[in-house]
């Protein structure tokens, strides 16, 4: 069971309250008049959040806790939609980047030969003594190398990599299958909806491009579209992350509020900020009052101080399902206080280990979903999907010599000078960013 729940509740409450006040000030204080530029979903989520925060301010913790799980889930689903669009956009960014040298003249040539680059990449890998870092570097190299696989070869590589999950926890297989679907446009086709009209238009225009007939003008137009859409998706991602973090803090306040010992001055400042922002939101007033702004310095450093105290607390809990209500509260608190705002609160353990049948079923389903995607895409897009998804998989090379041969063959098989030069440039930049000096 949890030791000294009252102390834990007090520290968590203080941290969540100060953090919530500051984050709400940033989130709603930056609202343009009338929510201009926001999607209907964002507006609805903001209204729903303000309703929940109003219940909290009225002391109706039970009402908040009865509905907040569903709201967290809805925000998570919307964030997954944004991720699906972002991953789809990155596929086209990948393709266009490798065509850059066809249309942009002022790019320095690559000053290294393929064999020399291969040798440096192998030394670069060895320079990482940590195995996990080595594997991370291998995956990034695979992502940047030119891809010239047949579909059957690609399917075989994916299948072989997935066999490493046999006998492991089922959650790992679920996570990698989600990454494969998201990195292959499957999730995009499944999740695209009318709430993102502009993004849908951009994606359809990108899908309609004939890469064989691309001109300098159409290339630059497509690059601009990708850049603009990427900025919009980044802003959406930040907004939903911010909203989820505020929902988590509201959740924490309601879980700990009845047991927490509160600092009266901090509580007064927090409530004044929350109530002021609620009034501003309800009146549609985009301007933050000086009175609210003047309250912020009173909370400066408070969040950090409480969080340090929280990190020093030691938890000892019974096995899941064996503890009392306090243990269950503490388990939720620990997840909500983590650095993963979208982490699920329900217990995902107990699914058992992955069997070969599980792996074969997951692989077959992925290949079946991927076939129509490949059939509808041009070769450069298919290659981008292959490179992206292979970088998510466990390393399946059996020896350094096999990996070296793969790198060498990938570079030699690429007959497009522009694509090959760009891939080599990206690999050189990767090594340079990690401080590796070419030999």
Secondary structure, 3 states (H helix, E strand, C coil): CCCCHHHHHHHHHHHHHHHHHHHHHHHHHCCCHHHCCCCHHHHHHHHHHHHHHHHHHCCCHHHHHHHHHHHHHHHHHHHHHHHHHHHHHHHHHHHHHCCHHHHCCCCCCCCCCHHHHHHHHHHHHHCCCCHHHHHHHHHHHHHHCCCCCCHHHHHHHHHHHHHHHCCCEHHHHHHHHHHHHHCCCHHHHHHCCHHHHHHHHHHHHHHCCCHHHCCHHHHHHHHHHHHHHHHHHHHHHHHHHHHHHHHHHHHHHHHHCCCCCCCHHHHHHHHHHHHHHHHHHHHCCCCCCHHHHCCHHHHCCHHHHHHHHHHHCCCCCCCCCCCCHHHHHHHHHHHHCCCCCCCCCCCCCCCCECCHHHHHHHHHHHHHHHHHHHHHCCHHHHHHHHHHHHCCCCCCCCCHHHHHHHHHHHHHHCCCHHHHHHHHHHHHHHHHHCCCCCC
